[in-house]
């Protein structure tokens, strides 16, 4: 069954499968990948549910790579799959997952904290192994060839801040899903804003508060462990980077209603989220099970109608295409370089899980239509200048180099 499947899929590149019953070769030419199946049952598992079982087999050591690496294997498979539109069974499986996705994305406040803890309350040392100095755990912005990851992450923060139009000091800014505080601290220091950063991760909040204290910004930049649904007050600017993917389609209405209620009448919001360029879909089952339970990457067609229904206006949309692929590639290479340290924190199975996560996500951006949306939202039509020149000017003149001026404090236990 698997031989039939691979024969139908692999047309470009060469996949060699070493199996207990023999060796099989599919396709021809470059690239070349060789995998070893260590038991007979793994073939049936992968044929039955490839989206879930390839990752599990790699994690468990039942599938290993003898030529190439897991990223090259996924690239070979995804690039061939994207060219082959005749796999009816695969389309049916994805259609079924799409049909039940609302159950999988049920993220009331009572469950959201658990979902966040599953991923973001892992050891801080894990994130230090592969992220930049500022621990920016979202898509970097590579504005020119040869930029380092640290430079591109500063560029990402500058790019977003330019869209927030921080035209005067003292703006009240809300950062929903503030992570370890890097963007909030830069906005407080470089834009002289009064910032509230919120997260549901206890590990992140401890680090963010300590960083604010260490930088002398505690009076201007505060961090709270709170769900956005429980906030009150008004803010001149609202920003959310890499958080909307955890909201879930059933909660979009309440999310944007809350943005509307929290945003000042002349306010500006910027939502930065992974998205789909090919319309609504469903979360990959391996990612949902092992990495981001309850997560979902939206299509613009799912976001914009809800924004409009909530009485808000989309004032600008930018689609970042390969920036996240390059970010993930850098993260994956860092994990490979520091594999033994990661294994010391957890174990070899965790290392393979993390590598598969980063490799699969990277290829999702290269081969399966994943992108990043930056959606700017306002209430009043005259809240912003009538041309986009202010964005370019702000991005050109903003300093936003705080990473080098704000040494990381020791991790709070």
C-alpha positions in Angstrom: 0.0 0.0 0.0 2.8 2.4 0.9 4.8 1.5 -2.2 1.7 2.3 -4.3 1.3 5.6 -2.5 4.9 6.7 -2.8 5.0 5.6 -6.4 2.1 7.9 -7.1 3.5 10.9 -5.1 7.2 11.0 -5.7 7.9 12.2 -9.2 10.7 14.7 -8.6 13.6 13.8 -6.4 14.6 10.3 -5.2 13.3 8.7 -2.1 14.9 5.4 -1.0 13.2 3.4 1.6 15.1 0.6 3.5 12.6 -1.8 5.0 13.0 -5.1 6.8 11.6 -6.8 3.7 13.8 -5.0 1.2 14.9 -1.7 -0.3 12.6 0.4 -2.6 13.5 3.4 -4.7 10.9 6.0 -5.8 11.4 8.9 -8.3 14.6 10.0 -9.8 17.2 12.9 -9.8 17.9 15.3 -7.0 17.3 15.8 -4.2 18.1 12.3 -2.7 16.8 11.1 0.6 17.2 7.7 2.2 15.1 6.6 5.1 15.1 3.4 7.2 12.0 1.8 8.5 12.9 -0.1 11.6 9.8 -2.3 11.9 7.1 -3.6 9.5 4.2 -1.9 11.3 5.5 1.6 10.7 4.7 1.3 7.0 1.0 0.6 7.8 0.9 3.4 10.3 2.3 6.0 7.9 0.1 4.8 5.0 -3.0 5.0 7.2 -2.4 8.6 8.6 0.8 10.2 7.2 0.1 13.7 8.6 0.3 12.3 12.1 2.4 9.1 11.9 5.5 10.3 10.0 6.2 12.7 12.8 5.5 10.0 15.5 7.7 7.4 13.7 10.6 9.9 13.6 10.2 10.9 17.2 10.1 7.3 18.4 13.1 6.3 16.3 11.1 3.9 14.2 12.0 5.9 11.1 15.5 7.3 10.7 17.2 9.3 8.0 20.4 7.8 6.4 20.9 10.3 3.6 19.7 13.9 3.9 17.8 15.0 7.0 14.2 15.3 8.2 13.8 18.7 6.6 14.9 17.4 3.2 12.5 14.4 3.5 9.6 16.7 4.3 10.6 19.1 1.5 10.7 16.3 -1.0 7.3 14.9 0.1 5.5 18.3 0.4 6.9 19.6 -2.9 5.7 16.5 -4.7 2.3 16.5 -2.9 1.7 20.2 -3.9 2.1 19.2 -7.6 -0.2 16.2 -7.3 -3.9 16.9 -7.1 -5.2 13.4 -7.6 -4.9 12.0 -4.1 -8.6 11.9 -3.3 -8.1 10.0 0.0 -5.8 12.7 1.3 -8.2 15.5 0.4 -11.0 13.6 2.1 -9.0 13.2 5.3 -8.2 16.9 5.4 -11.9 17.8 4.6 -12.9 15.7 7.6 -10.5 17.5 9.9 -11.8 20.8 8.7 -15.3 19.7 9.4 -14.5 19.0 13.1 -12.0 21.8 13.6 -14.3 23.9 15.8 -14.3 21.2 18.4 -10.5 21.1 18.3 -10.3 24.9 18.6 -12.6 25.3 21.6 -10.4 27.7 23.7 -12.4 29.2 26.5 -10.5 31.0 29.2 -10.6 27.9 31.4 -8.6 25.9 28.8 -6.4 28.7 27.3 -3.9 28.8 30.2 -3.4 25.0 30.0 -2.8 25.2 26.2 -0.3 28.0 26.7 1.5 26.1 29.5 1.9 23.1 27.3 4.3 25.0 25.0 5.5 28.2 26.6 6.2 27.0 30.1 8.9 24.6 29.0 12.4 25.2 30.3 13.6 28.7 29.5 17.0 27.1 28.6 15.2 25.4 25.7 14.4 28.7 24.1 17.8 30.1 24.8 19.2 27.3 22.7 17.7 28.4 19.4 16.1 31.9 19.7 17.8 35.3 19.4 19.1 37.3 22.3 15.7 38.9 22.8 13.8 35.6 22.7 11.5 36.7 19.9 9.5 33.5 19.3 7.8 34.7 16.1 8.5 35.5 12.4 11.6 37.7 11.9 11.7 40.3 9.2 14.7 39.9 6.9 14.9 43.3 5.1 18.2 42.6 3.3 20.3 39.5 2.4 22.8 38.4 5.0 21.0 39.7 8.0 21.6 37.8 11.2 18.6 36.4 13.1 19.1 39.0 15.9 19.1 41.8 13.3 16.0 40.5 11.6 14.1 40.2 14.9 14.9 43.8 15.8 13.7 44.6 12.3 10.4 42.8 12.9 9.8 44.8 16.1 10.7 48.0 14.2 8.4 47.0 11.3 5.4 46.5 13.6 6.1 49.6 15.7 6.1 51.7 12.5 2.6 50.4 11.8 1.4 51.3 15.3 2.1 55.0 14.5 3.6 55.9 17.8 3.5 59.6 17.0 3.8 61.0 20.5 5.1 60.0 24.0 2.8 58.6 26.6 0.6 56.4 24.4 -1.2 53.7 26.3 -0.2 50.4 24.6 -1.5 46.9 25.2 0.6 44.0 24.1 -1.6 40.8 24.0 0.5 37.7 24.3 3.7 39.6 25.1 6.0 36.6 25.4 9.2 37.4 27.3 8.6 41.2 26.9 11.0 42.2 24.1 8.5 44.3 22.0 6.8 45.8 25.0 10.1 46.9 26.5 11.3 48.5 23.2 8.0 50.4 22.8 8.4 51.7 26.4 12.0 52.7 26.0 12.2 53.9 22.3 8.6 55.2 21.8 8.2 56.5 25.4 4.9 54.6 25.6 3.1 53.3 28.7 2.9 49.6 28.0 0.9 46.8 29.5 2.0 43.3 28.4 -0.2 40.3 29.1 0.5 36.6 28.9 -0.9 33.4 30.3 2.6 31.9 30.7 4.0 31.9 34.2 7.5 31.3 32.9 7.3 34.2 30.5 5.8 36.7 33.0 8.6 36.1 35.5 11.3 36.8 32.9 9.4 39.8 31.5 9.0 41.5 34.9 12.7 40.9 35.7 13.8 42.3 32.4 11.7 45.5 33.0 13.3 45.9 36.4 16.8 45.3 35.0 16.2 47.9 32.2 14.8 50.5 34.6 11.5 50.5 32.9 9.2 49.1 35.6 7.3 52.4 35.9 6.5 52.6 32.2 6.2 48.9 31.3 4.1 46.5 33.3 3.4 42.8 32.8 0.3 40.9 34.0 -0.7 37.3 34.0 -4.2 37.7 32.7 -6.5 36.6 29.9 -7.3 39.4 27.4 -11.0 38.6 27.9 -10.8 39.8 31.5 -9.2 43.3 30.7 -11.0 46.6 31.0 -10.0 50.2 30.2 -8.9 51.8 26.9 -5.7 51.8 25.0 -4.3 54.1 22.2 -2.5 51.2 20.6 -3.0 47.4 20.7 -0.5 44.9 19.3 -0.6 41.2 19.2 2.3 39.1 17.8 2.0 35.3 17.5 -1.0 35.1 19.8 -4.0 35.1 17.4 -3.1 31.5 16.3 -4.2 30.4 19.7 -7.7 32.0 19.6 -9.6 29.6 17.5 -12.3 30.3 14.9 -15.2 29.9 17.4 -13.7 32.8 19.4 -12.9 35.3 16.6 -16.1 37.3 17.3 -15.4 37.7 21.0 -11.7 38.5 20.3 -12.4 41.3 17.9 -15.3 42.6 20.0 -12.8 42.9 22.8 -10.3 44.7 20.6 -13.1 47.1 19.7 -14.0 47.7 23.4 -10.4 48.2 24.5 -9.3 50.4 21.6 -9.6 54.2 21.9 -11.8 55.9 19.3 -8.7 57.2 17.5 -6.6 54.1 18.3 -4.6 51.7 16.1 -4.2 47.9 16.5 -1.8 45.6 14.6 -2.4 41.8 14.6 0.6 39.7 13.5 -0.4 36.1 12.9 0.6 33.1 10.9 -2.1 32.6 8.2 -3.2 30.5 5.2 -3.0 31.8 1.7 -5.2 29.1 0.2 -8.4 29.6 2.3 -9.8 28.0 5.5 -8.3 24.6 6.5 -7.5 22.5 9.6 -4.5 22.3 11.9 -2.0 19.5 11.1 -2.9 16.7 13.6 0.7 16.1 14.7 1.1 19.9 15.5 -2.2 19.9 17.4 -1.2 16.8 19.4 2.4 17.6 20.3 3.1 21.3 19.9 0.1 23.7 19.9 -3.1 22.1 21.2 -6.1 24.2 20.3 -4.1 26.2 17.7 -5.2 27.3 14.3 -3.8 29.5 11.5 -6.5 31.5 9.9 -7.2 32.6 6.3 -7.9 36.3 5.7 -11.4 35.3 4.6 -12.0 34.1 8.2 -10.6 37.2 9.9 -11.8 40.2 7.8 -15.6 39.5 7.9 -15.5 39.3 11.7 -13.4 42.5 11.9 -16.0 44.2 9.8 -19.0 42.8 11.8 -17.4 44.2 15.0 -17.5 47.8 13.6 -13.7 47.9 13.0 -11.9 48.9 9.8 -9.0 47.1 8.2 -6.6 50.0 7.3 -3.7 48.0 6.0 -2.7 44.4 5.3 0.8 43.0 4.6 1.6 39.4 3.7 5.0 38.2 4.6 5.8 35.1 2.6 9.2 33.5 3.1 10.3 35.4 6.2 9.1 32.7 8.6 10.6 29.9 6.5 14.0 31.6 6.9 13.4 32.2 10.6 12.5 28.5 11.1 15.5 27.4 9.1 17.8 29.4 11.4 16.0 28.0 14.5 16.3 24.4 13.2 20.0 24.8 12.4 20.6 26.1 15.9 18.9 23.1 17.4 21.1 20.8 15.3 24.2 22.6 16.5 23.2 22.4 20.1 21.6 19.0 20.0 23.5 17.5 23.0 22.5 20.4 25.2 18.9 20.0 24.3 19.1 16.2 24.9 20.6 17.1 28.3 17.5 19.2 29.1 15.1 16.5 28.0 16.0 13.4 25.9 16.7 12.3 22.3 13.0 11.8 21.6 12.3 15.4 22.6 15.1 16.5 20.3 13.6 14.7 17.4 10.2 16.0 18.2 11.5 19.6 18.2 13.5 19.1 15.1 10.4 17.7 13.3 8.3 20.6 14.5 10.7 23.2 13.2 11.3 21.4 9.9 7.7 20.7 9.2 6.7 24.3 10.0 9.5 25.6 7.7 8.3 23.4 4.8 4.7 24.5 5.5 5.8 28.1 4.6 7.8 26.9 1.6 5.4 24.4 0.1 1.9 24.5 1.7 0.8 28.2 1.5 1.5 29.3 5.0 2.3 33.0 5.3 2.3 35.7 8.0 -0.5 38.4 8.0 0.1 41.8 9.6 -3.4 43.4 9.8 -3.7 47.0 10.9 -7.1 47.9 12.4 -8.7 51.3 13.3 -12.1 52.6 14.4 -12.1 56.0 12.8 -11.3 56.6 9.1 -9.0 59.6 10.0 -7.0 57.9 12.8 -4.0 57.6 10.5 -2.3 59.7 7.8 -3.9 59.1 4.4 -0.7 57.7 2.8 1.6 54.9 4.0 4.7 57.2 4.0 4.6 57.5 7.9 5.3 53.7 8.0 8.5 54.0 5.9 9.6 57.1 7.7 9.1 55.6 11.2 10.8 52.4 10.2 13.8 54.3 8.9 14.2 56.5 11.9 13.3 54.3 14.9 16.2 53.0 16.9 14.8 49.8 18.3 18.2 48.3 19.1 17.4 47.5 22.7 18.6 43.9 22.6 22.2 45.0 22.9 21.5 47.6 25.6 19.4 45.3 27.8 21.5 42.3 29.0 19.4 39.3 29.8 19.0 38.8 33.6 19.4 35.5 35.2 16.3 33.3 34.7 13.8 33.6 37.4 13.0 30.2 38.9 
